[in-house]
Amino acid sequence: MARFKLALAATTAFTLMAASSAQAEEGMWTFDNFPAAKVNETYGTKIDAKWLNHIQSAAVRLSNCSASVVSSEGLVLTNAHCVIACAQDLSSPEADYTQKGFFTAARTEEKTCPGQSAEILTGITDITKDINVATSGLTGEAFVKALNAKASELEKAGCGTDQTIRCQVISFYQGGEYKLYKYRRYADVRLVFYPEYKSGFFGGDPDNFNFPRYNLDAAFLRVYENGKVVKTPNYLKFNPNAPKENDVTFVAGNPGSTQRLMTVAQLETNRNLMIPVSQLQRSELRGRIIQFMAQSPENKRIGTDVLTSLENGFKVFYGQQLALNNPAVMEAKRAEEAVLKAGMTAEDKAAFGDPWADIAAAQKDVGDLYFPYFFLESAPTNSSLFTTARTIVRLAKEKPKPSTERLPEFADTRLPALEKRLVNPSPVEKPLDQIQLEFRLLKAREYLTANSPVTKLLLGKESPEALAKRLIDGTKLTDIAYRKQLMDGGLAAVQASDDPMIQWALKIDDEALAVRKQYEARVTGPTRIASEKIAKIRFKAYGTSTYPDATFSLRLSYGKVTGWDYRGVKITPFTDIAGLFERATGVEPYELATSWKAAEPNVDKSKVFNYVTTNDIIGGNSGSPVINAKGEVIGAAFDGNIHSLGGAYYYDGTLNRTVVVSSSAIAEALKTVYDRKALLAELTGK
């Protein structure tokens, strides 16, 4: 019966969306199309352009997460799990910040996070007509090339090569709109506060995407420029008081990716091919990493971030697979497509044809090309040393070309950040890198077979184990000076290098680019053209009363603090600090951090720890500020419940929930558990 209720809710959500517009509390809205009037009417709020501009100018996009400016001195609030990589990069066997936490008493103790950047959106320009003119009449590879070239041209015109400014062309509504987003970029981001792993990720994988939760998943960064703290007069006020049930809430962040506007054919490819293959590999690699970590304390230290990420990804796609396996979800998508098709006029049919059929036809090419593309062009990138080698090789090849003729990731506007990443002093753990590279090579041979030309190109006459060991042991790419030498020397220096990883990257690069070219010609191009046609059909039906899929660009969602009912059980929206101590068992992942054990007699256990809201979010929103109607920060979003994982494809307001670490818990922890009174004073002014 409970499964039927879930299916019915999914169907209802799709039906409402197809009928006219998004249902109440649904939507990851762009700031230039936020339904303020609807929200004000529903909740009695007073959202206006001034309020929206204030939130936008204090919302932060990190390299992998979201965040917010919360003081006039460049202080940034995000999640602990968003900066675990920084804590690990700054750690050593003698000082393991990942497990023990990172706490500063003075700004001189704040340390730069290697490779981290912070971006604040400053402007949005509609460039749809420019892109449409540039791509008009083109198909396949020519369409993709023209699109990338025009995007590069517009980004350069908007920002030039100023490293403090970033311009990004973003596609919305599956190509129905294109916008130029302009960001103020900060490349010097320093760690201020990071709680112990046992505190920030209390409950571990078993509690992930579940509720009740008891996580202090909060951390603080600070932005610097030219060695000095950035003054940020426009910031979000931190309110140390928890919200009440049914209070309205807003989440401003950068949701990574949703597929709510995908066609049924595309979703079937995800369900039948992409997700199952990726899940099988995540499952096996997770076992290998766990085995590696069990071998020594040092292995456990360097493997923590990788394992956490793997387990998180596994659960995310497990939830997505469940959603796509639900017949009612797929039937609702078919019904939505049928409504759009039925509304097409004879003129529409003459102009657009049947774009759904075009996308369905492209799915055969996805099946034909997926494994060669996966193993040659994308999969090996989970080895950081191979990623570095490939980037250096392609930089040497692409940089001499005009910007508009390069691969898009090497356009002039993107080169400064890319080159900076290549020379960032982020440590590389060779044993872990070897496991990951070896695993991908083993999977390539398994999926493609030993007789495949791709497998022969990747391995030659070596085994996956021997090749990975030779490449990792022999590479000098852990040396930043050597990387810079190759970058400065260009293609001649790269080709003359005796580094085995560089030579292997060179060896496979032509075929990898050829497969990428085929994929763009047979899949990306036709799919984008057909998607643009569907977007125009959708616009005719609904206008801009709907929101676009997530694209890791700034969005604003609205909702309220409320629990949910599932299988006859009512889940209340709040947990308190007392619950943390009750839930602790003394054994991982329910072992209390030492600091919390010591603080138990003094901590206020009545304070709200975590709470849930109906805000519509997805991965990438981690660290997003949760904001009240006054524009004050009342927490940081760090997770969703298990039902929210289907949010990649639909929103179900009866079940989908955002999980938040409360500002009240953050304030109490800073005051009583960690004795960071100066940091708390900066936040609250008290």
Secondary structure, DSSP 8 states (H G I E B T S, - for coil): -HHHHHHHHHHHHHHHHHHTS--TT---B-GGG--HHHHHHHH-----HHHHHHHHHHEEEESSSEEEE-STT-EEEE-GGGSHHHHHHH--SS--HHHH-EE-SSGGG-EE-TT--EEEEEEEEE-HHHHHHHHTT--HHHHHHHHHHHHHHHHHHHHTT-TTEEEEEEEEGGGTEEEEEEEEEE-EEEEEEE--HHHHTTTHHHHTT-SS------EEEEEEETTEE---SS---B--S---TT-EEEEEE------TT--HHHHHHIIIIIHHHHHHHHHHHHHHHHHHHTT-HHHHHHHHHHHHHHHHHHHHHHHHHHHHH-HHHHHHHHHHHHHHHHT--HHHHHHH--HHHHHHHHHHHHHHHHHHHIIIIIGGGGSHHHHHHHHHHHHHHHTTS-GGGS-GGGSTTTHHHHHHHHT------HHHHHHHHHHHHHHHHHHH-TTSHHHHHHHTTS-HHHHHHHHHHH--TT-HHHHHHHHHHHHHHHHH---HHHHHHHHHHHHHHHHHHHHIIIIIHHHHHHHHHHHHHHHHHHTTSS-----SS-EEEEEEB--EEETTEEE-SEEEHHHHHHH--SSTTS---HHHHHHTTTS-TTSEEEEEE-----TT-TT-EEE-TTS-EEEEEEEE-GGGGGGGT---TTT--EEEEEHHHHHHIIIIIS--HHHHHHHH--
